């Protein structure tokens, strides 16, 4: 099977039909130019297996095409032809459907007799199909599909997580977007909260330092937004819930944004769970208070909050509302689809409007969140700046109660 590279077309010494397949007994067969061109374009000039760029030499940068056209079903039925005994008519073996673009190394691997059972016809067809589909997706993206990436990584009870650029790119591609790292380098908009002091004991310094770091790192983002050079934001976040609420307040809702969370229970990766149900939400009054200027909101989404375990500051004078899913039990995977997050956002916005009417002049709202990452950012992002009250955010402690952590001003 062939291992003849596609040559540089500027080389006048080359044959007029340079695309050749080399068989196991050194037989050669010419691949029509139109077929070879179709394979190269569909593969984006990259190896379908390792994604290596094949349009130039990686060491010298010389513009020499180093890719090779590889047969999926060997072009000959002769002994030693890789996968040559597979059922495919001979006239179809040199078509674009049976050829894939590979680098020299990967071509040698799939044609090695010891690897034929591993890289069988079905496996190679799948690799070709997935690679060409990815190239088609990427080349179809427009400038308006560009998104500015904001990564926020922190420790949760000592456990941290990272978000690498490859994961970001794959997640965004599934949403038909591509990352913009133009903000002075790939890590310019990463907020790293993993090494803040006092995380284990939830010390005051931990929360204050975390908020200060978020504000500092987002100054450049806000400047770009003001100059209208940022049109869309993609947030990849993993941190303590109060800090994510503070993050949401810094983002506000004036620029379109998509918030991604690390998936739980559905394999590795970030983003929405395929085919997840769309959950609706409601807000209810759990307890009427004696002071109209005292309000608390329990967010029972990823878990249920026991109203009997509220902090002492949320006493009988406080009216307590609860935001909760309709028809399903609260759990960590409640918000696993964009529709569920939209419904949660709308319910929280409606409750803020209700509080504005029923509690005029209120200055603070006690927030007690049992929510996933996406909802936490939304809680901080939804209130309107200079309109809605300050959020006094509490964090759940080991005994099931809540302690005050930080105040978030929209």
Order of alpha helices (4+ residues) and beta strands (2+ residues): beta-beta-alpha-beta-beta-alpha-alpha-beta-alpha-beta-beta-alpha-alpha-beta-alpha-beta-beta-beta-beta-alpha-beta-alpha-beta-beta
